[in-house]
Amino acid sequence: MDNYNELKKNYTIHGRAVSNRFFAQAMEINRAGDGGSVSDAIVERYRQLARGSWGIVSLEAVSVTPESLARPNGLMIDEKNLDGFKRLVDAFHKENESSLLIFQLTHSGRQSGSFSRRVKMYEDEDDSCQVLTTDELSRITDEFHHAVRLAAMAGADGVDIKACHGYLLGEMLRPANTREDGYGNDAMGRTRILREIFQKASRDFPQLILGSRISLYEGIRGGCGTDGVDELIENTDDIMDSIALCKEAGAHYINVSAGIPAVTPHVTRPVKSNSFFLNYHFRYQKLVKEQFPGLTVIGSAYSSAREEGPMLAGENLGKNYVDLVGFGRQNLADPLTPRKIMDGNADQVNYCTLCGGCSRLLKKHDPVHCIVYDNEDKK
Ligand SMILES: Cc1cc2nc3c(=O)[nH]c(=O)nc-3n(C[C@H](O)[C@H](O)[C@H](O)COP(=O)(O)O)c2cc1C
């Protein structure tokens, strides 16, 4: 099928060869060991994804500090855990030399668990978290720089600076962030941490692929994808200004997402009853590609279309609306998806049923697995 052929085509990002267009989106499985360390279960999960021949795999969210864990068993990168991350990268590349592995680095901000430190960028009605001070934001920037260095030492092919889904750097991008201390107000202030990370990383680790996952529209008042503090309706002009600044600072790609899973989950991951929202994801990907032809655009939410996902992904690739196609829930349902499709065995793929089981496990802070297809040993 022609559309499947689009998925098989190779690609180049920042001089690195990507063997096909399948991108495994970050999926937290809440299975780290003590202190956010890499456990055997985590290594095994990424070994499976390597076996599945995804062009690029994004490691699930890795906190840059113990203060910002969103899940009790979330990953955290520091010197103590570095050997575990090296072991993970080695196991991944031993399984598949051509797949690339990027680390998603995050500060969870107000999405941090009650067992961590819940903080926010600006004053609002949520009094369960404190507004970060200017000094704290400067320290958080240093924590990101340090995490990038550790990721490079571990052998990551790139880093994704998470700025989506309501986590700290995503909150920072919002028009509602009117801080006047250089970390808010205009697009320069609201992208400051992202820009500083990209600038320093490009200089110190020129080999790394750099990018960010951004919610084009969050669906909340004053959120990303609106153009004012009190605006609710979508206008992507403002978020495009932020993307332009990230590109200028050294980002090679933008991973286009939408919504805030804790607030507007149906926007981030369309389910059966609102699968129409997938068309919005496609439109956001196309908008970014049109505006920034030189930037690699990774699309999200393709699992929502179930068995039609790969065909729609191929269509969007063929029309040059997107460069790499991201599957989240599908990579949990069947980590071997790309291998099966590229070998002509699309009928053998276990397609995500959109049952919401993985999201419910994550919400309850249980270890995450696919409740439909996983065997007993993964549970
Ligand atoms: C259990 C679970 C864990 C997730 N973990 C992450 C994560 O670590 N980082 C991230 O950016 N998105 C995360 N997401 C969002 C997915 O990457 C993806 O954006 C979403 O599922 C929609 O895409 P899909 O239709 O392909 O699943 C997670 C989603 C689920 C359901």
PDBQT file of the ligand as one rigid body, heavy atoms in Angstrom, charges set to zero:
ROOT
HETATM    1  C1  LIG A 401      -0.063   5.952  30.278  1.00  0.00    +0.000 C 
HETATM    2  C2  LIG A 401       0.392   7.188  29.539  1.00  0.00    +0.000 A 
HETATM    3  C3  LIG A 401       1.646   7.740  29.799  1.00  0.00    +0.000 A 
HETATM    4  C4  LIG A 401       2.072   8.882  29.114  1.00  0.00    +0.000 A 
HETATM    5  N1  LIG A 401       3.321   9.392  29.378  1.00  0.00    +0.000 NA
HETATM    6  C5  LIG A 401       3.763  10.478  28.687  1.00  0.00    +0.000 A 
HETATM    7  C6  LIG A 401       5.078  11.002  28.908  1.00  0.00    +0.000 A 
HETATM    8  O1  LIG A 401       5.874  10.487  29.686  1.00  0.00    +0.000 OA
HETATM    9  N2  LIG A 401       5.429  12.102  28.194  1.00  0.00    +0.000 N 
HETATM   10  C7  LIG A 401       4.606  12.688  27.262  1.00  0.00    +0.000 A 
HETATM   11  O2  LIG A 401       4.995  13.671  26.636  1.00  0.00    +0.000 OA
HETATM   12  N3  LIG A 401       3.377  12.201  27.034  1.00  0.00    +0.000 NA
HETATM   13  C8  LIG A 401       2.937  11.106  27.701  1.00  0.00    +0.000 A 
HETATM   14  N4  LIG A 401       1.702  10.591  27.420  1.00  0.00    +0.000 N 
HETATM   15  C9  LIG A 401       0.931  11.117  26.288  1.00  0.00    +0.000 C 
HETATM   16  C10 LIG A 401       1.208  10.262  25.035  1.00  0.00    +0.000 C 
HETATM   17  O3  LIG A 401       2.572  10.343  24.668  1.00  0.00    +0.000 OA
HETATM   18  C11 LIG A 401       0.356  10.693  23.811  1.00  0.00    +0.000 C 
HETATM   19  O4  LIG A 401       0.527  12.075  23.589  1.00  0.00    +0.000 OA
HETATM   20  C12 LIG A 401      -1.139  10.428  23.995  1.00  0.00    +0.000 C 
HETATM   21  O5  LIG A 401      -1.354   9.105  24.446  1.00  0.00    +0.000 OA
HETATM   22  C13 LIG A 401      -1.907  10.616  22.659  1.00  0.00    +0.000 C 
HETATM   23  O6  LIG A 401      -1.282   9.910  21.607  1.00  0.00    +0.000 OA
HETATM   24  P1  LIG A 401      -1.772   8.461  21.126  1.00  0.00    +0.000 P 
HETATM   25  O7  LIG A 401      -3.157   8.646  20.531  1.00  0.00    +0.000 OA
HETATM   26  O8  LIG A 401      -0.791   8.033  20.088  1.00  0.00    +0.000 OA
HETATM   27  O9  LIG A 401      -1.797   7.584  22.311  1.00  0.00    +0.000 OA
HETATM   28  C14 LIG A 401       1.239   9.464  28.133  1.00  0.00    +0.000 A 
HETATM   29  C15 LIG A 401      -0.022   8.921  27.876  1.00  0.00    +0.000 A 
HETATM   30  C16 LIG A 401      -0.445   7.796  28.569  1.00  0.00    +0.000 A 
HETATM   31  C17 LIG A 401      -1.810   7.223  28.243  1.00  0.00    +0.000 C 
ENDROOT
TORSDOF 0
